[in-house]
Amino acid sequence: MVNLVSQGLELLEQGSEDGTQVSPGAHCPSPPGTGRLRPPADTPGPQPQPMDLRVGQRPPVEPPPEPALLALQHPQHLHHHLLFAAGLPQRSAEPMRLPMDTPVPQLQVGQQEQELRQLLNKDKSKRSKDRTRAGVVLQSVFLWEQQRLAGRLPRGGTGDSVLLSLAQGSHRPLSRAQSSPAAPASLPTPEPASQARVLPSSETSARTLPFTTGLVYDSVMLKHQCSCGDNSRHPEHAGRIQSIWSRLQERGLRSQCECLRGRKASLEELQSVHSERHVLLYGTNPLSRLKLDNGKLAGLLAQRMFVMLPCGGVGVDTDTIWNELHSSNAARWAAGSVTDLAFKVASRELKNGFAVVRPPGHHADHSTAMGFCFFNSVAIACRQLQQQGKAGKILIMDWDVHHGNGTQQTFYQDPSVLYISLHRHDDGNFFPGSGAVDEVGAGSGEGFNVNVAWAGGLDPPMGDPEYLAAFRMVVMPIAREFSPDLVLVSAGFDAAEGHPAPLGGYHVSAKCFGYMTQQLMSLAGGAVVLALEGGHDLTAICDASEACVAALLGNKVDPLSEEGWKQKPNLNAIRSLEAVIQVHSKYWGCMQRLASCPDSWVPRVPGADTEEVEAVTALASLSVGILAEERPSQQLVEEEEPMNL
């Protein structure tokens, strides 16, 4: 082997001195004085046949070598090959003694070629890694330069040191938060935490969010629109959340909050509340169905029933439009965004939050889409918090003017979830017809479903005095006794003034919504998450959303007028509240005290706080007012004397 290497090197050096060019595939001339090149005699294996090369005789024509071997026959590569072979350990001159039955090892013809291929492959891989690393460094430099141009990073700051370490160390895949080219890069390092530099990213920012109010919104939810393109025909349209998002920007509230994009809920998360059939029907579109079991989907899709709307579009029912391409994504994004925000508040990464999402969700039950709703976002968030152990007891407050039938059904037997709803009921004659005062829950969940079912229609309509009385007498006393770990709010604003009678007809002010938000913030250490539900008058829902976000931020909220505080609830509201107190007096101690004899309410409440005493006093005086209107004056005087109120 040594002789062969030496001869090859001498041959290359001689060819270089003489200026002889050796083309790939040609045979090398023999050294002077010899007519043929022979391997050493001790080389094991079959010996190649010598070939005479006489003057003027061309070598016989041979088939061209394989492409992989062309490079091996070039003088430069041959030189490297010979040097490589020279460095290999040489065998001892003494023959190896083997047992008689051991076959003599034969030299494989392609062994050296195979070794050389491996060497070339390693060299090629190293060059490829170097090019990739250079591209990553250049891309990182470009991103950091954009940061400086945007004024986000000072020149000579931490960014330069990070780039320096990046150029010196091993490269990592480059990732960006969201889709902005100027977003900070995320470069996770394998070094220990004490040595590694951490750059801002979507993951690290989630762990270091400022302890403030979170806002979640994304334009994905704007695409859920009727194919007719006429929003005036559909109360639930994209302009709702666009207007709210713009209002929060105009008032400077968005800059005080942590704005999040949200995410799309997984099919598994949706199935924590809804049936598999429901999820596949309304949680998939033609593109996503390509990844699912076509056999299962074929039967389900054949069962879908749509209606032709007067506008020419398609709907699940006469109210709830359906867009085959975009409705499923928008509904899943709303559910995922509320869930994501709730988790951040539950883990105390954020103080509280408001989800500007659509379509709404509180009418969607286990297997039915209705009332503009496909997936019950608040219920899904609640279930996920329970399953992940993020909250033990959860209060769901629903002040949408319509009863949240889907939410009630989901937690009707769950004692760890307290559902309280303030809604127009009218003895079951207002959509959706559910939510009577005697619907209190079932099984172990009995008593944990509280319906303040307003009756009496719009004669007169409910407003601030009625909602303030409900919070003072029913909502807050029961909520304090329940003592939740987290508060989720189905924040529908269709009880606000400005909605026509079919969509609400009530007169609740934006200030009142802000006040109710402040009251709920006294629970669960302030861990409150509002999720937009209904509300269709753009001015009204923008005013109410602004008031609620300001309250969440802890900003000074415009106080309610003195007249609003002093005005008593109307007679229909008082009857509705008394019905709630009577029904739930068997489940809650605070309601039991209120339902006791009126003459014992005020002086006989042991350890009652100031707010509860005020509630008792208010209800006692209201009850006297009802008696004065309903009973003859003589009978009233006889019963009033011992009360001394």
C-alpha positions in Angstrom: 0.0 0.0 0.0 2.9 2.4 0.9 4.6 1.7 -2.5 1.3 2.3 -4.3 0.8 5.7 -2.5 4.4 6.8 -3.1 4.2 6.0 -6.8 0.9 7.9 -7.1 2.3 11.0 -5.4 5.5 10.9 -7.6 3.3 10.6 -10.7 1.2 13.6 -9.7 4.3 15.7 -8.9 5.9 14.8 -12.1 2.8 15.6 -14.1 2.6 19.0 -12.4 6.3 19.8 -13.2 6.0 18.8 -16.8 2.7 20.7 -17.3 0.9 17.5 -18.2 -2.9 17.9 -17.9 -4.7 14.8 -16.9 -8.4 14.9 -17.9 -11.0 13.1 -16.0 -11.4 9.5 -17.1 -8.0 9.3 -18.9 -5.4 6.8 -17.9 -2.3 8.2 -16.2 1.1 7.6 -18.0 3.5 5.1 -16.5 6.6 6.2 -14.7 9.8 6.4 -16.8 11.4 3.1 -17.5 8.3 1.0 -17.2 5.7 -0.1 -19.6 3.0 -1.0 -17.1 2.0 -0.1 -13.5 1.9 -3.2 -11.3 0.7 -3.4 -7.7 3.0 -4.9 -5.1 3.3 -8.6 -5.2 2.1 -9.0 -1.7 -1.3 -7.4 -2.4 -3.9 -9.9 -1.6 -6.8 -10.7 -3.8 -7.0 -11.1 -7.6 -4.3 -9.3 -9.5 -5.3 -6.9 -12.3 -4.0 -7.8 -15.8 -1.2 -5.5 -17.1 -1.8 -3.5 -20.2 1.0 -2.6 -22.6 1.2 1.0 -23.7 3.4 1.2 -26.7 4.4 4.4 -28.5 1.7 5.6 -31.0 -0.9 3.1 -29.6 -4.1 4.5 -28.1 -5.6 2.8 -25.1 -8.7 0.8 -25.8 -12.0 2.5 -25.7 -13.7 1.9 -22.4 -17.2 2.9 -21.3 -17.3 6.2 -19.4 -16.9 5.9 -15.7 -19.9 6.4 -13.4 -20.8 10.0 -12.6 -19.9 9.4 -8.9 -16.4 8.3 -9.9 -15.6 11.2 -12.3 -14.7 13.5 -9.5 -12.6 10.8 -7.9 -10.4 10.6 -11.0 -9.6 14.3 -11.1 -5.9 14.9 -10.1 -6.8 17.1 -7.1 -9.3 14.6 -5.7 -6.9 11.8 -6.4 -4.2 13.6 -4.5 -6.5 14.0 -1.5 -7.4 10.3 -1.9 -3.8 9.2 -1.8 -3.0 11.3 1.2 -6.0 9.9 2.9 -4.9 6.3 2.1 -1.4 7.1 3.3 -2.8 8.1 6.7 -4.6 4.8 7.2 -3.0 2.3 9.6 -0.8 -0.2 7.7 -0.9 -3.9 8.1 2.0 -5.8 9.7 4.4 -7.5 7.3 3.9 -10.7 9.2 1.0 -12.6 7.9 -2.0 -13.0 10.2 -2.5 -16.4 11.5 -6.1 -17.6 11.2 -7.8 -20.9 12.0 -8.0 -23.4 9.2 -11.7 -23.1 8.9 -11.7 -19.3 8.7 -12.0 -18.0 5.1 -9.2 -15.7 4.0 -10.5 -12.1 3.8 -10.5 -10.7 0.3 -9.9 -7.1 -0.5 -13.2 -5.6 -1.7 -12.7 -3.8 -5.0 -14.9 -0.7 -4.1 -13.7 -0.4 -0.5 -11.5 2.7 -1.0 -14.0 4.3 -3.3 -16.7 3.8 -0.7 -14.5 5.4 2.0 -13.8 8.3 -0.3 -17.5 8.8 -1.0 -18.2 9.0 2.7 -15.4 11.6 3.1 -16.8 13.7 0.3 -20.3 13.5 1.7 -19.1 14.7 5.1 -17.4 17.6 3.4 -20.5 18.5 1.4 -22.6 18.3 4.6 -20.2 20.7 6.4 -20.4 23.2 3.5 -24.2 23.0 3.5 -24.3 23.7 7.2 -22.0 26.7 6.8 -24.2 28.1 4.1 -27.3 27.6 6.3 -25.6 29.2 9.3 -24.6 32.2 7.2 -28.1 32.6 5.9 -29.5 32.6 9.5 -27.0 35.2 10.6 -27.8 37.5 7.7 -31.5 37.1 8.3 -31.0 37.9 12.0 -29.0 41.0 11.1 -31.8 42.1 8.8 -34.4 41.6 11.5 -32.3 43.5 14.1 -31.7 46.3 11.6 -35.4 46.7 11.1 -35.9 46.9 14.8 -33.4 49.7 15.0 -35.0 51.5 12.1 -38.3 51.2 13.9 -36.8 52.8 17.0 -37.2 49.7 19.1 -33.6 48.9 19.7 -30.7 51.4 20.4 -27.6 50.9 18.3 -24.9 49.3 20.3 -27.4 47.8 22.7 -28.1 44.2 23.6 -29.0 43.4 20.0 -25.4 43.8 18.9 -24.1 41.4 21.5 -26.7 38.9 20.7 -25.8 39.0 17.0 -22.1 38.6 17.9 -22.8 35.5 20.0 -25.0 34.3 17.2 -22.3 34.6 14.6 -19.8 32.8 16.9 -22.0 30.0 18.2 -24.0 27.2 16.6 -27.1 28.4 14.8 -30.7 27.6 15.7 -33.9 27.8 13.6 -35.2 31.4 13.4 -38.8 32.0 14.4 -40.9 35.2 14.5 -43.8 36.2 16.7 -47.0 36.6 14.7 -46.3 37.5 11.1 -44.5 40.9 11.3 -41.0 41.0 9.7 -39.9 43.4 12.4 -41.0 41.1 15.2 -38.2 40.1 17.6 -36.6 36.8 16.8 -36.8 33.8 19.1 -33.6 31.9 19.3 -33.7 29.2 21.9 -30.3 28.1 23.1 -29.1 24.8 24.5 -26.7 26.5 27.0 -27.7 26.7 30.7 -30.1 29.3 31.7 -27.5 31.4 33.4 -25.5 31.7 30.2 -28.2 31.8 27.5 -29.5 35.1 26.1 -33.3 35.1 25.8 -34.9 37.2 23.0 -38.5 38.3 23.0 -40.9 35.8 21.4 -44.5 34.7 21.5 -43.6 32.1 24.2 -41.4 34.2 26.4 -43.7 37.2 26.2 -46.5 35.0 27.4 -44.5 34.4 30.6 -43.6 38.0 31.1 -46.8 39.8 30.2 -47.3 43.0 32.1 -49.9 42.5 34.8 -52.6 44.5 33.2 -55.9 44.0 31.3 -55.7 41.7 28.2 -57.6 42.4 25.0 -58.0 39.7 22.4 -59.1 40.3 18.8 -58.3 39.1 15.3 -59.5 39.8 11.8 -60.1 36.1 11.2 -63.5 36.6 12.9 -64.5 39.3 10.4 -64.8 36.7 7.6 -67.9 35.1 9.0 -70.4 37.0 6.8 -73.5 36.1 4.7 -72.8 35.6 1.0 -75.3 38.3 0.2 -72.9 40.9 1.5 -75.6 43.2 3.0 -74.9 43.7 6.7 -78.1 45.7 7.1 -80.1 42.5 6.8 -78.1 40.7 9.5 -77.8 42.2 13.1 -74.8 40.0 13.9 -72.1 41.2 11.4 -68.4 41.9 11.3 -68.9 45.7 11.9 -69.7 44.9 15.6 -66.2 43.9 16.6 -64.6 46.3 14.2 -66.4 49.2 15.8 -65.5 48.1 19.3 -61.9 47.6 18.4 -61.7 51.0 16.8 -63.4 52.7 19.7 -60.9 51.2 22.2 -58.1 52.6 20.0 -59.7 56.1 19.8 -60.1 56.3 23.5 -56.5 55.3 24.2 -57.6 52.1 26.1 -55.8 49.7 23.8 -52.4 51.2 24.5 -53.0 50.6 28.2 -53.8 46.9 27.7 -51.9 43.8 26.5 -53.3 43.0 23.0 -53.4 39.4 22.1 -54.3 37.7 18.8 -55.9 34.7 20.2 -56.0 31.3 18.6 -58.3 28.7 17.0 -59.8 26.1 19.4 -58.9 22.5 18.7 -61.5 20.0 17.9 -60.8 18.3 21.2 -61.5 21.5 23.1 -64.8 22.0 21.3 -65.8 18.4 22.2 -65.4 19.2 25.9 -68.8 20.9 25.6 -70.3 19.9 22.2 -70.9 16.5 20.6 -68.5 15.1 18.0 -71.2 15.3 15.4 -71.8 19.0 16.2 -68.1 19.8 16.1 -67.5 18.1 12.7 -70.5 19.8 11.2 -69.7 23.3 12.3 -66.0 23.1 13.1 -64.7 22.1 9.6 -64.6 23.6 6.2 -63.9 22.0 2.8 -60.2 22.4 3.2 -59.9 21.0 6.7 -62.2 18.1 5.9 -59.5 16.8 3.5 -57.4 15.8 6.6 -60.3 14.0 8.4 -62.0 10.6 7.9 -64.0 11.0 4.8 -66.1 8.0 5.6 -67.3 9.5 8.9 -67.8 12.9 7.4 -69.8 11.7 4.4 -72.7 10.6 6.5 -72.7 13.6 8.7 -72.6 16.2 5.9 -75.5 14.5 4.3 -77.5 15.2 7.5 -76.9 18.9 7.5 -80.0 21.0 7.0 -79.7 24.6 5.8 -82.3 27.1 5.0 -82.4 29.7 2.2 -82.6 33.1 3.7 -84.7 36.0 2.2 -81.5 37.8 1.3 -80.3 34.9 -0.9 -77.8 33.6 1.5 -77.6 30.3 3.5 -78.3 29.9 7.2 -78.5 27.3 9.9 -81.9 28.9 10.7 -83.6 32.1 9.7 -81.3 34.1 12.0 -78.0 32.3 12.0 -76.1 32.7 8.7 -73.5 30.1 7.5 -70.5 30.8 5.3 -69.1 27.4 4.1 -65.5 28.7 3.9 -65.2 31.0 6.9 -67.8 30.5 9.5 -66.2 27.4 11.1 -62.8 29.2 11.4 -64.4 32.3 12.9 -66.4 30.3 15.5 -63.4 28.2 16.4 -61.2 31.3 16.7 -63.7 33.0 19.1 -63.8 29.9 21.3 -60.0 29.5 21.3 -59.4 33.2 22.0 -61.7 33.3 25.0 -60.1 30.1 26.3 -56.6 31.5 25.9 -57.4 34.7 27.6 -59.1 32.9 30.5 -56.0 30.7 31.0 -53.7 33.8 31.1 -56.0 35.4 33.7 -56.3 32.2 35.8 -52.5 31.8 35.9 -52.2 35.5 36.9 -50.2 36.4 33.8 -52.9 39.0 33.2 -55.0 40.9 35.7 -58.2 40.5 33.8 -59.4 40.6 30.2 -62.0 41.4 27.6 -62.4 39.2 24.5 -63.7 41.1 21.4 -65.0 38.1 19.6 -67.7 36.9 17.3 -69.8 34.9 16.5 -71.3 34.8 20.0 -71.8 31.5 21.8 -74.1 31.3 24.8 -77.1 29.9 22.9 -75.1 27.0 21.4 -75.8 23.8 23.4 -74.5 20.3 23.2 -75.7 19.6 19.7 -77.5 22.7 18.4 -76.4 25.9 16.7 -78.9 28.7 17.1 -79.3 32.4 17.9 -76.1 33.4 15.9 -74.1 30.9 18.0 -72.2 27.8 16.9 -69.7 27.1 19.8 -70.2 28.2 23.4 -67.0 30.0 23.9 -67.5 30.8 27.6 -68.6 27.3 28.4 -65.6 25.8 26.5 -63.2 28.1 28.4 -64.8 27.1 31.7 -64.5 23.4 30.9 -60.9 23.7 29.9 -60.0 25.6 33.1 -61.7 22.8 35.1 -60.0 20.0 33.2 -56.5 21.6 33.4 -57.0 22.3 37.1 -56.7 26.1 36.7 -59.8 26.9 38.7 -61.9 25.0 41.2 -65.0 27.1 41.4 -66.1 29.4 38.5 -68.8 32.0 38.4 -70.4 32.6 35.0 -72.3 35.9 34.9 -74.5 36.4 31.9 -76.1 39.8 31.5 -77.1 39.4 27.8 -80.7 40.4 27.4 -81.4 36.8 26.1 -81.1 33.8 28.4 -78.0 31.7 27.8 -79.7 28.4 27.3 -76.6 26.6 26.1 -74.5 27.6 29.1 -77.3 26.7 31.5 -77.6 23.2 29.9 -73.9 22.6 30.0 -73.5 23.2 33.8 -77.0 22.3 35.0 -75.7 19.5 37.2 -72.3 20.9 38.0 -71.9 22.3 41.6 -68.5 23.8 40.8 -70.0 26.3 38.3 -72.4 29.0 39.5 -74.4 30.3 36.6 -76.3 33.6 37.1 -78.3 35.2 34.3 -80.1 38.5 34.1 -82.4 38.3 31.0 -85.7 39.3 29.6 -88.1 36.3 30.0 -91.7 37.6 29.8 -93.0 34.2 31.1 -91.2 32.3 28.3 -92.4 34.5 25.4 -89.0 36.1 24.7 -86.3 34.3 22.8 -85.1 31.6 23.5 -87.9 31.0 26.0 -85.8 29.2 28.7 -84.5 30.6 31.9 -87.5 30.6 34.2 -86.8 31.4 37.9 -87.6 27.8 39.0 -84.8 26.4 36.7 -82.3 26.0 39.6 -80.2 23.1 38.4 -80.4 19.3 39.0 -78.7 16.6 41.0 -75.6 17.9 42.7 -75.9 21.1 40.8 -79.3 22.0 42.3 -79.2 25.6 43.5 -76.2 26.6 41.3 -78.3 27.9 38.5 -79.8 31.4 39.2 -82.2 33.0 36.7 -83.2 36.6 37.3 -86.0 36.3 34.8 -87.4 39.8 34.1 -91.2 39.8 33.4 -93.8 42.3 32.3 -92.5 43.0 28.8 -91.6 46.6 28.1 -94.2 48.2 30.3 -92.0 49.8 31.5 -88.7 48.6 30.1 -85.9 47.6 32.5 -83.0 50.0 33.0 -80.3 51.0 35.5 -82.4 50.9 38.7 -83.6 47.4 38.0 -80.1 46.0 37.1 -78.5 47.8 40.1 -81.1 46.3 42.4 -80.5 42.8 41.0 -76.8 43.1 41.6 -77.3 44.6 45.1 -79.9 42.0 46.3 -79.2 38.8 44.4 -76.0 38.6 42.3 -73.4 39.9 44.6 -74.7 38.2 47.8 -74.9 34.8 46.2 -71.5 35.3 44.4 -69.8 36.2 47.6 -71.2 33.2 49.4 -70.1 31.0 46.5 -66.6 32.5 46.5 -65.4 31.7 43.0 -61.8 31.3 41.9 -62.5 33.0 38.6 -65.3 35.0 37.0 -66.4 34.6 33.4 -68.8 37.1 32.0 -71.1 36.5 28.9 -71.0 40.2 28.2 -73.9 40.8 25.8 -74.8 44.4 25.5 -78.3 44.1 23.8 -79.9 45.2 27.1 -78.3 48.6 26.4 -80.5 51.5 25.2 -80.8 51.7 21.5 -81.9 48.2 20.6 -85.4 47.7 19.2 -88.0 45.7 21.1 -87.4 42.4 19.2 -83.7 42.5 20.1 -84.0 43.7 23.6 -85.9 47.0 24.2 -84.3 47.7 27.6 -82.6 51.0 28.7 -79.4 49.9 30.6 -76.7 52.6 30.3 -73.0 52.1 29.5 -72.1 53.4 33.0 -74.2 50.7 34.5 -72.3 48.0 32.6 -69.1 49.6 33.9 -70.4 49.6 37.5 -71.4 45.9 37.3 -67.9 45.1 36.0 -66.4 46.9 39.0 -68.6 45.0 41.3 -67.5 41.6 39.9 -63.9 42.7 40.2 -64.3 42.4 44.0 -64.6 38.7 43.5 -61.9 36.1 42.9 -59.1 38.5 43.5 -60.1 40.5 40.5 -59.7 37.6 38.0 -62.5 38.6 35.7 -62.8 37.8 31.9 -65.5 39.4 29.8 -66.4 37.8 26.4 -68.6 39.7 24.0 -71.9 38.0 23.3 -74.9 39.9 21.8 -75.5 43.5 21.2 -76.2 45.0 17.7 -76.5 48.8 18.0 -73.0 49.9 17.2 -73.0 53.1 19.3 -74.5 51.3 22.3 -72.1 48.3 22.3 -69.1 50.6 21.7 -70.1 52.8 24.7 -70.6 49.7 26.9 -67.4 48.0 25.9 -65.4 51.2 26.6 -67.0 51.5 30.0 -66.2 47.9 30.8 -62.6 48.0 29.7 -62.0 51.2 31.6 -63.4 49.5 34.7 -61.1 46.5 34.2 -58.1 48.8 33.9 -59.0 50.4 37.2 -59.6 53.8 35.5 -62.0 56.3 37.1 -65.4 55.4 35.7 -68.0 58.1 35.3 -70.4 57.6 38.2 -74.0 56.9 37.7 -76.3 59.9 38.1 -77.7 60.6 41.5 -81.2 60.2 40.0 -80.3 56.7 38.9 -79.2 55.7 42.4 -82.2 57.1 44.0 -84.8 55.8 41.6 -86.6 52.7 42.7 -87.0 49.6 40.4 -90.3 49.3 38.7 -93.0 47.0 40.1 -92.3 44.2 37.6 -88.7 44.1 38.6 -89.5 44.0 42.3 -91.8 41.0 41.7 -89.1 39.2 39.7 -86.5 39.8 42.4 -88.7 38.6 45.2 -89.4 35.4 43.2 -85.7 34.7 42.9 -85.2 35.3 46.6 -88.0 33.0 47.6 -86.9 30.2 45.2 -83.2 30.3 46.2 -83.7 30.8 49.9 -83.5 27.0 50.3 -80.0 27.0 48.8 -78.2 30.2 49.9 -78.0 31.6 53.4 -78.0 35.2 52.1 -81.3 34.6 50.3 -82.8 32.9 53.3 -82.2 36.0 55.4 -83.8 38.2 52.8 -86.8 35.9 52.5 -87.5 36.0 56.3 -90.2 38.2 57.9 -89.7 41.8 56.8 -89.7 43.1 60.3 -86.7 41.0 61.2 -84.6 41.8 58.1 -82.6 44.8 59.3 -82.1 44.4 63.0 -81.5 40.6 63.1 -78.8 40.0 60.5 -75.7 38.9 62.5 -72.4 40.0 61.1 -74.0 41.4 58.0 -71.7 43.8 56.1 -72.8 47.2 55.0 -73.7 46.3 51.5 -75.9 43.4 52.6 -77.7 45.7 55.1 -78.3 48.2 52.4 -79.7 45.4 50.2 -82.0 44.2 52.9 -83.2 47.7 53.7 -83.8 48.4 50.0 -85.8 45.3 49.5 -87.8 45.9 52.6 -88.8 49.3 51.5 -89.6 48.1 48.0 -91.8 45.4 49.5 -93.7 47.9 51.5 -94.2 49.9 48.3 -95.7 46.9 46.6 -98.0 46.3 49.4 -99.2 49.9 49.4 -100.1 49.7 45.8 -101.8 46.2 45.9 -103.7 46.2 49.2 -106.4 48.3 50.7 -105.1 51.2 52.8 -106.6 49.9 56.1 -105.0 46.5 55.8 -101.7 48.1 54.9 -101.8 50.3 58.1 -102.5 47.3 60.2 -99.5 45.3 58.9 -97.1 48.3 58.7 -97.3 49.3 62.3 -95.1 46.6 63.8 -92.5 46.9 61.1 -91.3 50.4 62.1 -89.5 50.9 58.8 
